[in-house]
Amino acid sequence: MVKTVLNVEGMSCEHCVRAVIGAVAVLPGVDRVVIDLETGTVTVDHDPAQSPLNKIKFEIEEQGYDIVS
């Protein structure tokens, strides 16, 4: 398992949290998704062999948010 922290712009409410968690948590190999609206971070515990970082980023961007790092 790898812990990845992404800075994400555009998240501001519980709807945003549910959208991102719903898109990322269902990916294979994802164990946990934690969002901190105050800092604008998404922390994902995942197996990179099953869900590589580019797939996680893609799913977040598909929900309408921007990855800034």
N, C-alpha and C positions, 0 to 999 in steps of 0.2 A: 504494500500500500504506500502511496505517495500522498503527501498533503500539498495541495496547490492553492495559493492565494492569488486571486485576480482582483484588480481594481476595475470596477465597472461603473460607468456613468449612466444616469437616467433612472436609477431605482429610487423611489421616494415613498412607497407605501406598502401595505400588506399585500395588495394585489400584485405588485412587482415581485415581492418575496415568493408568493405562491406560483407565479408564472415561471420564475427561474428554477425554483426547487422542482416544480412539476416537469420541467424540460430536462433537467440534469439528473435528478434522482433515479429516473427510470433507465438510464444508460447502464449497460452491463459493466460490472466491476466498480460501480460507484457505491461507496459504503455510507457516505454522509455528506450533506450539503448544509453549510451554515452561512447565513447572510447577515451582515451588519450594515444596516442602512446609514448609520451615523458616519461610518468610515468609508462606505461605498465599496465594501469588499465581499467577495464570494469565496468561501473556503470549501474546497472539495477534497475529500479523502477518496482516492480511486486507485485502481490497478491500471497503469498506463498501457499495459499490453491489451487490455479489453476496451478501455476508453481513453485513447490518447488525448493530450491537451487540446489539439486542434479540433477534435470532435466536441469537447466540452465548450470551447469558445464559440464554435459554430452554433450550438444549441442556444447559448445565451444571446448571441447576436440575432438569432431567428426570433427571439421574443421581443426584439426592438431595443436592446441595450448595447452600449458601446464598451468594448474592452479597451482600457487605456494602458494596461501593462500585463 
